[in-house]
Amino acid sequence: MGDDVDPGRALVTVGQWLDVWLATRMALRPSTRRLYRQLIRDYLQPRVGGLALSELRVGKVQAAFTALVRASATRSRPLSATTLQRIREVLRAALNGAIRRGLITHNPARWVELPPARRPRAVVWTQARVELWRRTGERPPVAVWTAEQAAVFLEHVRDHRLYALFHVAALLGLRRGEAVGLRWCDVDVGTRTLSVVRQLVERDGRGVCLPKTDASCRMVALDRGTTALLRGLARRDPAGDWVFSHDRGLPWSPSYVSRTFRTLVEEAGLPPIRFHDLRHGAATLSLAAGNELRVVQALLGHSSIVLTADTYTSVLPSLAQKAADATAALVRRAGCHRGAKIRHVVLPRQRSGSPRARLVPAGG
């Protein structure tokens, strides 16, 4: 059904409106549009697509989502709470659009109850977790390497043609699309900075678009080693446009980068992480190096420091140990300071025949 829907027609279905709404959204990123299309096709159309938009009520929408949750629980890979929340948010956004068009007067998706979705926190591949993974295959949803594990990987891939890209991702926390989308005009080796102003996504092959959010457009400081690495790349390909390119001068495919990364991780014998987890690892290592949370927020291009803090509450064990030691040392120092000012005084013998003692401040 096209965009010529008459707002006065009472028999417009939810499915028809979902198609119209998605087709007329102008500001959606290509990857977001693909995700919305999939969620509408696979979950919303089968569950609520046939319902009349004007007759949609909270009870009907809740019943549809309850049935979806129950059906998902029987699958070998149930839908995550985050995915269920995202399905509801797509429906809610579409129904808000229907309100603006005068098709309905309220949004029943607003009141649908779902299992709570918790943001997965990055946890470190400690020795205990590695041993459990080797025995059982169990792995955390989001895991990062220790500094030693990251160093082992970078040493393992030092002679690989994607080494420089992996190095930049592991130290600077660039997203995959941001890394493969870097051009030499974005790099200033003189001031040791690079600017994130675009990302490369796979859309009918490949396409260039803006970074994920406004805050993702950022300037990132380069350490001396990374600067020297990029300077060497520039000398080898002085006429190139893309920082990380193959023999034909074109940027690497994002999916190829991820596939190659998985293969190299297995070859190195390291616990598994996703390419995106290099970004989490860069943040965690930066915190472990003593950088403030606001510095890490700027490194990652987060719009809110709350997001940064919530994601990286689980930090490297060494950092947590330093914090615990600092807290204990503070208490010890306070106790010693207090003890230096206290002396034990024995008062004159009382009639009972036993000495009476009390603590009094020194000099008191």
N, C-alpha and C positions, 0 to 999 in steps of 0.2 A: 504494500500500500504506500503511496507516495505522500508528499507533504501537503496534499490538498485535502487533508482530513477536515471535515466540517466540525468545529468545536461543539456544535449543537447536537450532533448525532449521539444518541444515548447508547448505541450498540457497538461503539468502538471497543475493541478488545484490548486487553493488556498487551498481548503479543503484537498487535498492530501498532500500538503506541510505542512500544519498545523499539520497533524497527524505525519508526519515524524519528523518535528522539535521538537514536544513535546516528542516523544519517544526517541529522541537522546540527550535531555538535561540531563546532568549527575549531575549538581550541584544544582538542584532544591530541596527545602525542600518538604517533603510529603504534607504538607498542601498547599503549593504554587502550587504544581503539580495538586492537586485536584481542586484548584480554577481555574487554567488555563484550565484544561479539561472541567470544567463546562462552563466557558465563551466561549470557542471554540464551544462546543456542542450547547449551547442555543442561541448564538448570532452571532458568526462569520460564522459558517457553513451555517446556513439558509440565511445569507445576502450576503456573498461573496464567500462561499465555492465552488460554481459552476463556478466561473470565471476562465479563463485561467490565470495562473500566469504571463506569458510573456506579456499578453495584459492588465495587471492591470494598471490603470491610476488614477490620483488624482480625477478626476471627478466621476469615478465609485465608488471609495471608499467613497468619500464625500456624494454621493447620497445614498449609503447604510446606512451610519451613520445618515444622515438626516431622512431617513425613520424610522430608529430605534428610534430616539428621538421622532418623531411624534407618533409612535405606543406606545411608553412608556408613553406618556402624557395621553393616554386614559385609562391606567390601574388604578386600585384602589390604587396601590402602585407603582408609577412611579420609574424608575431607578434613582438613585441619580447621580449627576454630577460626583462624585468620581468613581462610578461604570462605567459610560460611558468612563471616562478617562482611567480606567484600561483596559477596552475592547480594546480601541485603542492601549494602550501600549503593550498588548499581540500581536496584529497584527503587530505592528511596530517591536517588537523584532523578531518575526518569519520572517518578510520580510528582516530584517538585516541579518538573517541567510541565507536566499535565495541569498542575494547578495554575501555573503562569498562563497557560493557554486557555484556561476556563473550562477544561474538561471535567475536573473534579474540584472539590472544595477543601479536602483534607488529605493527609498522607498517612494511610494505615501502616506503611512499612516502618514508620517512625517508632511504633510501639511493639514491634516484634522482638521477642526474647530469644536469645541464642546462647550457646555455651560461651563463656568469656574467652576472649583472645588475649593472650599474653605475648608481648614482644620477646622473642628468644634472645637471651643474653649470651654473649660470647664467653665460652669457657676455654681454658688452656689445656692443651694436650700434655697433661702431667704424666709422669711415668706410670702411675697407677691406672690412669685412663687408657694409656697405650697398651698396657698389659691386658686389661679387660677387653679392649678391641681385638687384640690378637687372639685371645681365647674364644670370644663369642661373636665378634663382628659388630658389637654394639658401639654406636658412635653418637655424639651429641648433635643436635640440630645445627648448631653454629659452633665451630671449634676453630681455635687459632693455634699456631705454632709458638713455641718458645723462641727466644732469640737464637738459641743453639740450633734448633730444628730449622729455622729459616736460613741460618748460615749454611747448614748442611745442604739444603736444597739449592741455594744460589751457587754453591761450589760445584754441585753435581751438574748444573746446567750452564756452567761458565762458558763452554764452547758452543752452546746451542745458539742458533740464529735469533731466537726470541729472548736471549738472556737479558738484554738491556730493558726490554718491556717488563719482564718479570721483576727485575731489580727496581724499576721505578714504581711498579704497583706495590711491591712489598714494603718499600720505605716511605712512599708518599701517600699511599691509600687511595690512589685513583681508581675509579670504577673502570670496568672493562672497556666500555664505550668511550670513556674519557681518555684512556690510555691509547687505544688504537686510533682515536681521532685527533691526536696531537699533531700539529704542523710546526715546522721550524719557525714560522713567524710568531708562534706562541712561546718560544724559548729564548731567554736572554742569558747567555752564559756569563756576560759581563757583570750583571747584577745578581747572578745566581738565582734566577726566578723562572717560573713557567706559569702561564695563564691557562686556566681551564675555561674555554669559551664555547666548546661544542662537544658532541659525542657522536660516535658512529654506531648506528644500529642496523640490524639486518631487516630490510624491508624490500621484498622483490630483489634480493641480492644484498645491496648495502645502501644506506642513506645517511645523510648528515642532518642532525637536528640540535637544538639547544640542549644544554645540560638538564638534569632532572628537575631542578628548582632554580629560582633566582639566586638563592644562597650558594648553589653549586657552582655558579660562575665566580671563580676565586683565583687569587694569586698564591702560588705555593713556593716557599723558599727551598732551595736546593743545597744539600751538603756538598762539600768539596769533591768527594768521590763520585757522586752522581753527576756533578757538573763536568768532571773530567771524562766520564763515560759518554755523556751526550756530546761533548766537544769532539771526541774521537769518532762518534757516529757521523757527525756533520762533515768531518774531513774525508771520510770514506765515500760519502755521497753528496758532494757539494751542490749538485744541481737538483737534488730531491726536494719534494714538497712536504712529504709526510715523515715524521720522526721515525716511526717504526713501519718499514715497508719491505716488501719482498723484491725479487729481482726485476720485476716489471715496473717498479716504482709506485705501486699501488699499496694502500694500507692493508694490513692483515684482516681477514674476516674474523669478527668477534667469536663466532662458534668454533673456528679453527683454533683460536687462542685457547679457549676453554678445553677443547678435546686434547690438545697438545699438553696442556698443563696437567690434566688428569693422568695422562700416560707417563709423564716425567715424574710425578709424585710417586706413582707405583714403582717405577724403576729405581727411585732413590730409597725405597723401603720406608718411607715416612708415613705417619698416620694421615688419613685422607682429610683434605679440606677442599672446598670449592675455590675457584679463582676469586670470587667475590670475598671469600674469607681472608684473602691477603689484605683487603681494605680494613677488616676488623683487626687483623694482626698488626697493621701499621699503627692503628690507634692505640692498641694495648701496649705495644712496645714504646710508643711515645710517652705514654703515662708512666711506664716503668722507668724510663730515662729521666723522669722527674719533671716533665713538662706539665703545665697547668691544664685543667680541663678546657679552659677557653681557647688555649692554643690548639688543642686537639680538635675542638669544634671548628676552628678556622681551617685546619688542615683538611678535614673531611667535607667542609662546605655544608654543615648542618645549619638549618635556620634557627634552631633553638638549642641552648645548652642543656635543657632538660632532656632532649632526645639523646644527646651525647652521654649524659650521666646515666640515663636509664639503660642504654645499650651496653655500657662498659662498666657496670658496677662489679662484674667479675673480672678481676685484673690478674696479672701475673703473680704467682705465689710469692716471688721475691719482694714485690711491692707491698703486698699485704703483710709479709713478715717484717719489713722495715717499719710499717705503720704500727704494728703490734709492739715491736721493740721500742719505738719512740714513746708510745704511751706508757709502757712499763717503766722506762727510764725516767719519765716525767714524775711518776709516782715515787720512785726511789729517791730522786733528788729532793722532792718535797719532804719525804720522811727524814732524810738526812739533815736537811735544813732545820726542820722542826726539832730533831733530836739534839742539835747543837745548842739550842736555846733552852733546853730543859735539863735540870739537874735534880738528882734524887736527894731530898733533905730528910734526915732523921730528927724528929722533934724530941724534946726531953721526955724521959720515962714518965708514964702516967701512974696513977695509984694502983692500977691493976697489975703493974709490974712488967708490962710489955711495952716495947717502944711503939710509938705511933708514927707512921710515915705518910708523907704525901708528896705529890709532885708540885713544884712551884716554878714559875718562870725564873730563869737565871737572873741574878741581881735583885730578885724580889724578896 
